[in-house]
Amino acid sequence: ISVSQLGNYFSGNYTFRDSKLNTYVAPNDDDVINISTNGGGAWLVIDGLQDIANLNINFPSIFNLNTGEEIIINVGSINIANVIFDTNDAIVINLPASLNAFSYLKYRYNKISNTWYNQF
């Protein structure tokens, strides 16, 4: 069996935790970040050179989500004083109003309840 056949077998039969769509951004004040998923969730890393006063983060459209998808948000060495989340008509449990340096958020989606649950 070839390495590519083995890779295709595993990809088709198993879900890997690293199947999230990775996005790295260095936003400015009042920027908008759209979180996209690829069916496996998303990992958003926010960092930059200076603190941010205002940032808008848009969750993915509920029409393309599956139960169990995760969104992970990591903040680097910056502070974000005011974060406005657009949840695209989903319920999101425990959304913060600000994000501190080195903070971490993790949400898991449930399609039946149309809810993103905070995962600690």
Disulfide bonds with the S-S distance in Angstrom:
none
